[in-house]
Amino acid sequence: MAHMSNPTERAISLIRSAGRIVAFSGAGISTEAGIPDFRSPQGIYSTSDAMEWLSASSFHRNPAAFYRATLDLVSTMARAEPTAAHRLLVRLEEMGKMEAVVTQNIDGLHTAAGSSKVYELHGTWRTGRCTACGARHDMAPFFAEIEKGTIEIPTCASCAALVKTDIVLFEELLPPEAWQGAVAAVERCDLMLVMGSSLLVYPAAELPMMAVAAGAQLVIVNLQETACDRAAAATVRTRLGDFAQAVMAALSPIPPAAPAS
């Protein structure tokens, strides 16, 4: 495997020559938007009761407590703006290089940024469905009412039953359409670009090795080591914002020189 002295340059070269990229994003792409990481020592899972209220059984036992507990996180996600890294993936799609984005994040920022094919493996806070009739709901108005104290739980306009957000909770399976779509995209990609994932959460973390097994190159951009680093054609240990700006600059046409003043 040819190595350049600079891992970022190696990654840019691979991106430049790729035609069917699948991006795989984890918490690291969203921490730069101000959204807390779930698994860091200061992350949401570090508090002893978080695993409990993020479980499906806890949600059905006490939905009001679940919605109260997630309110701070959701209001942070609702205010967050897509980062340079999110915008890079949109740019790669505009260039005809991006097959799909697969994400472990629940914040919806890839869609907000403009990526058109996004597989949200762990769901999203932005939508929900009625637990009785299955009607689809936009969750933002419900969370706003909970924050104001006017309601404790979201209820369905059609049948008045409890509405559950589409976040995938502990004890729940991944959404089958998202998983199947992600696997199909991964198996036909020629480059997988991992951005800000520790690759510790299964089954999502199987996807990079599936890509390699299908013949794709692997680029990992993450501040910490991952279990897949040895299989990667380039591993970049830098902030995603800095990486995204370097790639954008390298892929952009060189602007004309400014006229002399």
Beta strands, then each sheet from edge to edge (+ up, - down):
strand 1: 21-25
strand 2: 98-103
strand 3: 118-120
strand 4: 127-130
strand 5: 136-138
strand 6: 163-165
strand 7: 191-195
strand 8: 217-221
strand 9: 234-236
sheet 1: 3+ 2+ 1+ 7+ 8+ 9+
sheet 2: 5+ 4- 6+
end
